Structure formats: structure tokens, C-alpha cells
Amino acid sequence: MSVVIAIDGTSACGKGTLARKLARHFGFAHLDSGALYRLVALRVIADGSSIARREDAIRAAREIDPLGVNDPRLRSAEVGEAASVVAAIPEVRAAVLQFQRDFAAHPPGDARGAVIDGRDIGTVICPDAAAKLFIDAEPRVRAMRRWLELQQRHDPAGLTVPNMKMIEADLLVRDQRDRSRAVAPLRQAADAVLLDTSDLDIEAAFAKALALVKSKVETALAARPRG
Ligand code: CDP
């Protein structure tokens, strides 16, 4: 039995960074579930198809290779926006659900646990996770972080980085789409703890997140059957 930490939250709230740091701390495997939806979107765009064509998105979701999650093209603003459109399609979500549950149950590298970040990890993918966090930050702060991230990244598509106002508007549209979709909407699980990182730098946010999950994770690790 693996021990799961579920981290959900709004766009660009810093949940990926926190998830990676928590995974490193506990020696757990990390899965960025958003990258799966970004992979679907990238495939549709790369095939020259329209993101509005549901059947193309569903086919792409059924054929994606999760090994491609580190493709730098996934990080563009265009792919992020398209990912939130395809993520609202129930068949797309169904196609990537089992991969996430398998990752949680059998983390790669024989890790004792997994940290998975996304929008529906604590509510749908791993409702029995040992520890759950819901991360948020003020839209202005999130827009600034995303702008810096896009600036720092080499953009292979040669796309220009949108300005901060445009990024903030885009984040709010995506949050609204994520919160209002019929299947697996973004929401805080009843047993998740809210962490607002607006006034916290990465190290301070990590220290708080660790303090919130530590005893739950240690209790779950101690309860695992030996052997
Ligand atoms: O990095 P950012 O927070 O902007 O986005 P992401 O976590 O990479 O996710 C991209 C999009 O995939 C989100 O806007 C969501 O619409 C969708 N997503 C989802 O629906 N469910 C998840 N578990 C993860 C992402």
C-alpha cells in the first residue's frame, strides 16, 4: 500500500513546486497530473486539429504516452489554455484516470508513496489519500509567478510571453472553467487543508505544507504492512 499526498489548487498557485519538494522530502514519486491534460492538448494542436473538436481530443487522450510529460512544449501558455478546454471533456478525463490511480497505487521506482498534484486528486482520483492540501493564492500573485516562469523558460515554439494582465485574465478564465465543469470540477475536498501562498516564498510555503502533512504521512507510513 502506497501513501498518497494529494495536492489540488488553482492555476499557477505553486502546487507543482510544492509537490516536487514534498516528494523529494519523503522519497516519494511525483506526478503532475496537469501534464497529462497538457499532453492531450499538445497532441491535438500538433496534429493541426482544432481544440474544439471533441472527438480529436478524446482520441488523443486514449493514445497519449505519459512518458512525454517532460516535453518543454507542454509549458506554453497556449497549451495550458487548451489543456483546460480538453480537461472538461468527460471521456478525456476517463482516459487518463486509470493511469493516475495506478501511479498512486504503484509509484515508480518502488517508492513508498506518491505526491500527485492537480484539480481533482483529493476529490476523485485519490479520495483516500493520507494527506490532502488545497493551494491557492491571489490572482495577481499567481499571474506574476506564471509570467516569471514563462520568461525563464526557453519557448521552443518561439511564442512571445503574454503580459501580466493577459496572464491574470487567462488564469481567471481557466479557474472558472475548472470550477464549473460538470465532471470532477476544481473544489477543495472536505478533508483537505487550505494553504494560501500569496505572502509566502517557496521555502516558507514548503515549510507550512510540510508541517500540515508530516504527521499524517508518518502515521500512514507506520501503518503500512511490512515486507
Ligand atoms: O500549471 P497550471 O496550474 O496552470 O496548470 P496544470 O496543473 O498544468 O493543468 C492544466 C489544465 O489541466 C488545468 O487548467 C485544468 O483544466 C486541467 N487539469 C485538470 O482538469 N485536472 C487535473 N487533475 C489537472 C489539470
py3Dmol code that shows the C-alpha trace and the ligand (Angstrom):
import py3Dmol

protein = """\
ATOM      1  CA  MET A   1       0.000   0.000   0.000  1.00  0.00           C
ATOM      2  CA  SER A   2       1.490   3.280  -1.038  1.00  0.00           C
ATOM      3  CA  VAL A   3       0.993   6.533   0.894  1.00  0.00           C
ATOM      4  CA  VAL A   4      -0.516   9.343  -1.169  1.00  0.00           C
ATOM      5  CA  ILE A   5      -0.327  13.113  -0.716  1.00  0.00           C
ATOM      6  CA  ALA A   6      -2.986  14.839  -2.845  1.00  0.00           C
ATOM      7  CA  ILE A   7      -2.361  18.470  -3.769  1.00  0.00           C
ATOM      8  CA  ASP A   8      -5.061  20.383  -5.601  1.00  0.00           C
ATOM      9  CA  GLY A   9      -5.443  24.043  -6.348  1.00  0.00           C
ATOM     10  CA  THR A  10      -5.933  26.905  -8.751  1.00  0.00           C
ATOM     11  CA  SER A  11      -3.789  27.621 -11.829  1.00  0.00           C
ATOM     12  CA  ALA A  12      -0.232  28.748 -11.144  1.00  0.00           C
ATOM     13  CA  CYS A  13      -0.699  28.656  -7.361  1.00  0.00           C
ATOM     14  CA  GLY A  14       2.643  26.890  -6.885  1.00  0.00           C
ATOM     15  CA  LYS A  15       1.256  23.416  -6.242  1.00  0.00           C
ATOM     16  CA  GLY A  16       3.696  21.766  -8.667  1.00  0.00           C
ATOM     17  CA  THR A  17       6.731  23.205  -6.907  1.00  0.00           C
ATOM     18  CA  LEU A  18       5.341  22.190  -3.518  1.00  0.00           C
ATOM     19  CA  ALA A  19       4.515  18.706  -4.772  1.00  0.00           C
ATOM     20  CA  ARG A  20       8.050  18.209  -6.118  1.00  0.00           C
ATOM     21  CA  LYS A  21       9.613  19.391  -2.869  1.00  0.00           C
ATOM     22  CA  LEU A  22       7.344  17.206  -0.723  1.00  0.00           C
ATOM     23  CA  ALA A  23       8.090  14.206  -2.937  1.00  0.00           C
ATOM     24  CA  ARG A  24      11.828  14.791  -2.565  1.00  0.00           C
ATOM     25  CA  HIS A  25      11.483  15.207   1.204  1.00  0.00           C
ATOM     26  CA  PHE A  26       9.652  11.906   1.715  1.00  0.00           C
ATOM     27  CA  GLY A  27      11.382   9.980  -1.099  1.00  0.00           C
ATOM     28  CA  PHE A  28       8.040   9.629  -2.896  1.00  0.00           C
ATOM     29  CA  ALA A  29       7.341   9.651  -6.638  1.00  0.00           C
ATOM     30  CA  HIS A  30       5.729  12.783  -8.093  1.00  0.00           C
ATOM     31  CA  LEU A  31       3.021  13.029 -10.740  1.00  0.00           C
ATOM     32  CA  ASP A  32       1.976  16.351 -12.268  1.00  0.00           C
ATOM     33  CA  SER A  33      -1.490  15.333 -13.457  1.00  0.00           C
ATOM     34  CA  GLY A  34      -1.914  18.640 -15.318  1.00  0.00           C
ATOM     35  CA  ALA A  35       0.847  17.495 -17.652  1.00  0.00           C
ATOM     36  CA  LEU A  36      -1.430  14.655 -18.816  1.00  0.00           C
ATOM     37  CA  TYR A  37      -4.097  17.146 -19.936  1.00  0.00           C
ATOM     38  CA  ARG A  38      -1.392  19.333 -21.448  1.00  0.00           C
ATOM     39  CA  LEU A  39      -0.147  16.272 -23.389  1.00  0.00           C
ATOM     40  CA  VAL A  40      -3.623  15.736 -24.810  1.00  0.00           C
ATOM     41  CA  ALA A  41      -3.837  19.411 -25.816  1.00  0.00           C
ATOM     42  CA  LEU A  42      -0.357  19.394 -27.369  1.00  0.00           C
ATOM     43  CA  ARG A  43      -1.173  16.326 -29.416  1.00  0.00           C
ATOM     44  CA  VAL A  44      -4.370  17.925 -30.782  1.00  0.00           C
ATOM     45  CA  ILE A  45      -2.519  21.154 -31.627  1.00  0.00           C
ATOM     46  CA  ALA A  46       0.483  19.326 -33.148  1.00  0.00           C
ATOM     47  CA  ASP A  47      -1.861  17.276 -35.348  1.00  0.00           C
ATOM     48  CA  GLY A  48      -3.212  20.545 -36.741  1.00  0.00           C
ATOM     49  CA  SER A  49      -6.637  19.770 -35.377  1.00  0.00           C
ATOM     50  CA  SER A  50      -8.970  22.169 -33.567  1.00  0.00           C
ATOM     51  CA  ILE A  51      -9.229  22.025 -29.801  1.00  0.00           C
ATOM     52  CA  ALA A  52     -12.977  22.477 -30.248  1.00  0.00           C
ATOM     53  CA  ARG A  53     -13.277  19.051 -31.930  1.00  0.00           C
ATOM     54  CA  ARG A  54     -14.205  16.770 -29.049  1.00  0.00           C
ATOM     55  CA  GLU A  55     -13.574  13.551 -30.922  1.00  0.00           C
ATOM     56  CA  ASP A  56      -9.985  14.578 -31.719  1.00  0.00           C
ATOM     57  CA  ALA A  57      -9.307  15.386 -28.070  1.00  0.00           C
ATOM     58  CA  ILE A  58     -10.802  12.068 -26.938  1.00  0.00           C
ATOM     59  CA  ARG A  59      -8.707  10.128 -29.464  1.00  0.00           C
ATOM     60  CA  ALA A  60      -5.580  11.998 -28.373  1.00  0.00           C
ATOM     61  CA  ALA A  61      -6.338  11.207 -24.711  1.00  0.00           C
ATOM     62  CA  ARG A  62      -6.710   7.497 -25.463  1.00  0.00           C
ATOM     63  CA  GLU A  63      -3.387   7.470 -27.320  1.00  0.00           C
ATOM     64  CA  ILE A  64      -1.167   9.673 -25.145  1.00  0.00           C
ATOM     65  CA  ASP A  65       2.162   8.397 -23.931  1.00  0.00           C
ATOM     66  CA  PRO A  66       2.611   9.588 -20.328  1.00  0.00           C
ATOM     67  CA  LEU A  67       6.380   9.272 -20.815  1.00  0.00           C
ATOM     68  CA  GLY A  68       6.159  12.553 -22.734  1.00  0.00           C
ATOM     69  CA  VAL A  69       5.300  14.591 -19.612  1.00  0.00           C
ATOM     70  CA  ASN A  70       8.666  16.348 -19.642  1.00  0.00           C
ATOM     71  CA  ASP A  71       8.283  17.781 -23.150  1.00  0.00           C
ATOM     72  CA  PRO A  72       9.087  21.526 -22.731  1.00  0.00           C
ATOM     73  CA  ARG A  73       6.409  22.444 -25.298  1.00  0.00           C
ATOM     74  CA  LEU A  74       3.796  21.454 -22.680  1.00  0.00           C
ATOM     75  CA  ARG A  75       4.590  24.594 -20.680  1.00  0.00           C
ATOM     76  CA  SER A  76       3.490  27.218 -23.203  1.00  0.00           C
ATOM     77  CA  ALA A  77       0.561  29.490 -22.344  1.00  0.00           C
ATOM     78  CA  GLU A  78      -1.290  28.229 -25.435  1.00  0.00           C
ATOM     79  CA  VAL A  79      -1.066  24.590 -24.355  1.00  0.00           C
ATOM     80  CA  GLY A  80      -2.139  25.470 -20.782  1.00  0.00           C
ATOM     81  CA  GLU A  81      -5.258  27.190 -22.057  1.00  0.00           C
ATOM     82  CA  ALA A  82      -6.060  24.339 -24.452  1.00  0.00           C
ATOM     83  CA  ALA A  83      -5.488  21.800 -21.646  1.00  0.00           C
ATOM     84  CA  SER A  84      -8.232  23.343 -19.559  1.00  0.00           C
ATOM     85  CA  VAL A  85     -10.625  23.056 -22.533  1.00  0.00           C
ATOM     86  CA  VAL A  86      -9.932  19.356 -23.191  1.00  0.00           C
ATOM     87  CA  ALA A  87      -9.939  18.628 -19.425  1.00  0.00           C
ATOM     88  CA  ALA A  88     -13.642  19.494 -19.299  1.00  0.00           C
ATOM     89  CA  ILE A  89     -14.488  16.578 -21.647  1.00  0.00           C
ATOM     90  CA  PRO A  90     -15.611  13.578 -19.542  1.00  0.00           C
ATOM     91  CA  GLU A  91     -14.142  10.981 -21.955  1.00  0.00           C
ATOM     92  CA  VAL A  92     -10.766  12.719 -21.822  1.00  0.00           C
ATOM     93  CA  ARG A  93     -10.798  12.560 -18.009  1.00  0.00           C
ATOM     94  CA  ALA A  94     -11.864   8.911 -18.099  1.00  0.00           C
ATOM     95  CA  ALA A  95      -8.975   8.079 -20.435  1.00  0.00           C
ATOM     96  CA  VAL A  96      -6.323   9.413 -18.033  1.00  0.00           C
ATOM     97  CA  LEU A  97      -7.979   8.359 -14.761  1.00  0.00           C
ATOM     98  CA  GLN A  98      -6.581   4.842 -14.521  1.00  0.00           C
ATOM     99  CA  PHE A  99      -3.020   5.951 -15.235  1.00  0.00           C
ATOM    100  CA  GLN A 100      -3.214   8.303 -12.234  1.00  0.00           C
ATOM    101  CA  ARG A 101      -4.732   5.649  -9.931  1.00  0.00           C
ATOM    102  CA  ASP A 102      -2.084   3.109 -10.992  1.00  0.00           C
ATOM    103  CA  PHE A 103       0.633   5.677 -10.305  1.00  0.00           C
ATOM    104  CA  ALA A 104      -0.825   6.277  -6.836  1.00  0.00           C
ATOM    105  CA  ALA A 105      -1.092   2.578  -6.032  1.00  0.00           C
ATOM    106  CA  HIS A 106       2.277   1.553  -7.508  1.00  0.00           C
ATOM    107  CA  PRO A 107       4.578   4.566  -7.643  1.00  0.00           C
ATOM    108  CA  PRO A 108       7.540   4.113  -9.984  1.00  0.00           C
ATOM    109  CA  GLY A 109      10.939   3.187  -8.559  1.00  0.00           C
ATOM    110  CA  ASP A 110       9.291   1.187  -5.762  1.00  0.00           C
ATOM    111  CA  ALA A 111       8.726   4.434  -3.863  1.00  0.00           C
ATOM    112  CA  ARG A 112       6.747   4.098  -0.617  1.00  0.00           C
ATOM    113  CA  GLY A 113       4.408   6.817  -1.699  1.00  0.00           C
ATOM    114  CA  ALA A 114       3.307   9.341  -4.300  1.00  0.00           C
ATOM    115  CA  VAL A 115       2.611  13.053  -4.384  1.00  0.00           C
ATOM    116  CA  ILE A 116       0.087  13.917  -7.083  1.00  0.00           C
ATOM    117  CA  ASP A 117      -0.929  17.448  -7.926  1.00  0.00           C
ATOM    118  CA  GLY A 118      -3.905  18.617  -9.959  1.00  0.00           C
ATOM    119  CA  ARG A 119      -7.511  19.708  -9.606  1.00  0.00           C
ATOM    120  CA  ASP A 120      -9.400  16.552  -8.597  1.00  0.00           C
ATOM    121  CA  ILE A 121      -6.809  14.405  -6.845  1.00  0.00           C
ATOM    122  CA  GLY A 122      -8.287  14.672  -3.355  1.00  0.00           C
ATOM    123  CA  THR A 123     -11.873  14.523  -4.573  1.00  0.00           C
ATOM    124  CA  VAL A 124     -11.909  11.956  -7.417  1.00  0.00           C
ATOM    125  CA  ILE A 125      -8.568  10.286  -8.142  1.00  0.00           C
ATOM    126  CA  CYS A 126      -7.416   9.500  -4.589  1.00  0.00           C
ATOM    127  CA  PRO A 127     -10.265  10.265  -2.172  1.00  0.00           C
ATOM    128  CA  ASP A 128      -8.498   8.093   0.452  1.00  0.00           C
ATOM    129  CA  ALA A 129      -5.179   9.950   0.254  1.00  0.00           C
ATOM    130  CA  ALA A 130      -3.303  10.059   3.572  1.00  0.00           C
ATOM    131  CA  ALA A 131      -2.927  13.852   3.373  1.00  0.00           C
ATOM    132  CA  LYS A 132      -4.658  16.475   1.239  1.00  0.00           C
ATOM    133  CA  LEU A 133      -3.782  20.096   0.602  1.00  0.00           C
ATOM    134  CA  PHE A 134      -5.687  22.721  -1.349  1.00  0.00           C
ATOM    135  CA  ILE A 135      -3.364  25.505  -2.511  1.00  0.00           C
ATOM    136  CA  ASP A 136      -4.435  28.975  -3.578  1.00  0.00           C
ATOM    137  CA  ALA A 137      -3.000  32.490  -3.928  1.00  0.00           C
ATOM    138  CA  GLU A 138      -4.299  35.879  -5.015  1.00  0.00           C
ATOM    139  CA  PRO A 139      -4.729  36.144  -8.814  1.00  0.00           C
ATOM    140  CA  ARG A 140      -2.190  38.987  -9.064  1.00  0.00           C
ATOM    141  CA  VAL A 141       0.450  36.923  -7.296  1.00  0.00           C
ATOM    142  CA  ARG A 142      -0.259  33.878  -9.439  1.00  0.00           C
ATOM    143  CA  ALA A 143      -0.063  35.941 -12.626  1.00  0.00           C
ATOM    144  CA  MET A 144       3.328  37.304 -11.561  1.00  0.00           C
ATOM    145  CA  ARG A 145       4.654  33.805 -10.825  1.00  0.00           C
ATOM    146  CA  ARG A 146       3.407  32.455 -14.159  1.00  0.00           C
ATOM    147  CA  TRP A 147       4.894  35.433 -16.007  1.00  0.00           C
ATOM    148  CA  LEU A 148       8.289  34.804 -14.393  1.00  0.00           C
ATOM    149  CA  GLU A 149       8.046  31.107 -15.197  1.00  0.00           C
ATOM    150  CA  LEU A 150       7.242  31.794 -18.848  1.00  0.00           C
ATOM    151  CA  GLN A 151      10.056  34.360 -19.069  1.00  0.00           C
ATOM    152  CA  GLN A 152      12.601  31.924 -17.697  1.00  0.00           C
ATOM    153  CA  ARG A 153      11.563  29.083 -19.939  1.00  0.00           C
ATOM    154  CA  HIS A 154      13.030  28.696 -23.354  1.00  0.00           C
ATOM    155  CA  ASP A 155       9.961  28.705 -25.575  1.00  0.00           C
ATOM    156  CA  PRO A 156      10.597  26.191 -28.359  1.00  0.00           C
ATOM    157  CA  ALA A 157       7.584  27.377 -30.306  1.00  0.00           C
ATOM    158  CA  GLY A 158       9.094  30.867 -30.389  1.00  0.00           C
ATOM    159  CA  LEU A 159       5.895  32.328 -28.953  1.00  0.00           C
ATOM    160  CA  THR A 160       6.096  35.643 -27.147  1.00  0.00           C
ATOM    161  CA  VAL A 161       5.236  35.713 -23.463  1.00  0.00           C
ATOM    162  CA  PRO A 162       1.881  37.447 -22.798  1.00  0.00           C
ATOM    163  CA  ASN A 163       1.906  40.427 -20.423  1.00  0.00           C
ATOM    164  CA  MET A 164       0.870  40.044 -16.807  1.00  0.00           C
ATOM    165  CA  LYS A 165      -2.630  41.470 -17.222  1.00  0.00           C
ATOM    166  CA  MET A 166      -3.340  38.982 -20.008  1.00  0.00           C
ATOM    167  CA  ILE A 167      -1.945  36.145 -17.922  1.00  0.00           C
ATOM    168  CA  GLU A 168      -4.135  37.098 -14.945  1.00  0.00           C
ATOM    169  CA  ALA A 169      -7.230  37.252 -17.150  1.00  0.00           C
ATOM    170  CA  ASP A 170      -6.358  33.855 -18.633  1.00  0.00           C
ATOM    171  CA  LEU A 171      -5.854  32.293 -15.169  1.00  0.00           C
ATOM    172  CA  LEU A 172      -9.245  33.547 -14.015  1.00  0.00           C
ATOM    173  CA  VAL A 173     -10.969  32.160 -17.115  1.00  0.00           C
ATOM    174  CA  ARG A 174      -9.285  28.796 -16.556  1.00  0.00           C
ATOM    175  CA  ASP A 175     -10.177  28.706 -12.848  1.00  0.00           C
ATOM    176  CA  GLN A 176     -13.779  29.468 -13.702  1.00  0.00           C
ATOM    177  CA  ARG A 177     -13.829  26.742 -16.371  1.00  0.00           C
ATOM    178  CA  ASP A 178     -12.198  24.271 -13.966  1.00  0.00           C
ATOM    179  CA  ARG A 179     -14.636  25.096 -11.160  1.00  0.00           C
ATOM    180  CA  SER A 180     -17.789  24.991 -13.249  1.00  0.00           C
ATOM    181  CA  ARG A 181     -17.331  21.871 -15.380  1.00  0.00           C
ATOM    182  CA  ALA A 182     -19.758  19.012 -14.778  1.00  0.00           C
ATOM    183  CA  VAL A 183     -17.174  16.269 -14.246  1.00  0.00           C
ATOM    184  CA  ALA A 184     -14.531  16.466 -11.494  1.00  0.00           C
ATOM    185  CA  PRO A 185     -14.707  20.247 -11.001  1.00  0.00           C
ATOM    186  CA  LEU A 186     -11.975  22.037  -9.102  1.00  0.00           C
ATOM    187  CA  ARG A 187     -13.010  22.202  -5.452  1.00  0.00           C
ATOM    188  CA  GLN A 188     -11.481  21.712  -2.053  1.00  0.00           C
ATOM    189  CA  ALA A 189     -12.135  18.220  -0.652  1.00  0.00           C
ATOM    190  CA  ALA A 190     -13.922  18.282   2.708  1.00  0.00           C
ATOM    191  CA  ASP A 191     -10.829  16.828   4.417  1.00  0.00           C
ATOM    192  CA  ALA A 192      -8.236  18.941   2.578  1.00  0.00           C
ATOM    193  CA  VAL A 193      -6.375  21.725   4.376  1.00  0.00           C
ATOM    194  CA  LEU A 194      -6.302  25.125   2.657  1.00  0.00           C
ATOM    195  CA  LEU A 195      -2.898  26.785   2.223  1.00  0.00           C
ATOM    196  CA  ASP A 196      -2.810  30.316   0.821  1.00  0.00           C
ATOM    197  CA  THR A 197       0.672  31.055  -0.531  1.00  0.00           C
ATOM    198  CA  SER A 198       0.066  34.715  -1.517  1.00  0.00           C
ATOM    199  CA  ASP A 199       2.522  36.033   1.072  1.00  0.00           C
ATOM    200  CA  LEU A 200       4.874  33.068   1.141  1.00  0.00           C
ATOM    201  CA  ASP A 201       8.034  32.432  -0.866  1.00  0.00           C
ATOM    202  CA  ILE A 202       8.813  28.883  -1.969  1.00  0.00           C
ATOM    203  CA  GLU A 203      10.714  27.894   1.177  1.00  0.00           C
ATOM    204  CA  ALA A 204       8.077  29.362   3.522  1.00  0.00           C
ATOM    205  CA  ALA A 205       5.261  27.657   1.588  1.00  0.00           C
ATOM    206  CA  PHE A 206       7.142  24.363   1.697  1.00  0.00           C
ATOM    207  CA  ALA A 207       7.717  24.658   5.462  1.00  0.00           C
ATOM    208  CA  LYS A 208       3.982  25.245   6.006  1.00  0.00           C
ATOM    209  CA  ALA A 209       2.938  22.453   3.660  1.00  0.00           C
ATOM    210  CA  LEU A 210       5.327  20.042   5.344  1.00  0.00           C
ATOM    211  CA  ALA A 211       4.036  20.976   8.797  1.00  0.00           C
ATOM    212  CA  LEU A 212       0.466  20.336   7.595  1.00  0.00           C
ATOM    213  CA  VAL A 213       1.096  16.865   6.142  1.00  0.00           C
ATOM    214  CA  LYS A 214       4.014  15.474   8.177  1.00  0.00           C
ATOM    215  CA  SER A 215       2.224  13.647  10.972  1.00  0.00           C
ATOM    216  CA  LYS A 216      -0.467  12.266   8.633  1.00  0.00           C
ATOM    217  CA  VAL A 217       2.171  10.908   6.262  1.00  0.00           C
ATOM    218  CA  GLU A 218       4.278   9.433   9.060  1.00  0.00           C
ATOM    219  CA  THR A 219       1.231   7.756  10.604  1.00  0.00           C
ATOM    220  CA  ALA A 220       0.264   6.277   7.221  1.00  0.00           C
ATOM    221  CA  LEU A 221       3.827   5.067   6.591  1.00  0.00           C
ATOM    222  CA  ALA A 222       3.968   3.427  10.014  1.00  0.00           C
ATOM    223  CA  ALA A 223       0.648   1.673   9.369  1.00  0.00           C
ATOM    224  CA  ARG A 224       1.875   0.047   6.135  1.00  0.00           C
ATOM    225  CA  PRO A 225       2.205  -3.723   6.314  1.00  0.00           C
ATOM    226  CA  ARG A 226       5.871  -4.793   6.399  1.00  0.00           C
ATOM    227  CA  GLY A 227       7.565  -6.925   3.761  1.00  0.00           C
TER     228      GLY A 227
END
"""
ligand_1 = """\
25
CDP
O 0.264 24.805 -14.261
P -1.197 25.173 -14.164
O -1.675 25.213 -12.764
O -1.540 26.395 -14.927
O -1.999 24.047 -14.940
P -1.819 22.485 -14.910
O -1.837 21.976 -13.498
O -0.665 22.089 -15.755
O -3.176 21.995 -15.618
C -3.540 22.423 -16.903
C -5.053 22.284 -17.027
O -5.400 20.897 -16.916
C -5.842 22.969 -15.913
O -6.256 24.288 -16.251
C -7.053 22.076 -15.716
O -8.121 22.471 -16.556
C -6.593 20.728 -16.187
N -6.397 19.768 -15.086
C -7.500 19.076 -14.633
O -8.598 19.303 -15.093
N -7.359 18.116 -13.684
C -6.166 17.853 -13.134
N -6.059 16.898 -12.216
C -5.037 18.579 -13.568
C -5.183 19.551 -14.533
"""
view = py3Dmol.view(width=600, height=400)
view.addModel(protein, "pdb")
view.setStyle({"model": 0}, {"cartoon": {"style": "trace"}})
view.addModel(ligand_1, "xyz")
view.setStyle({"model": 1}, {"stick": {}})
view.zoomTo()
view.show()
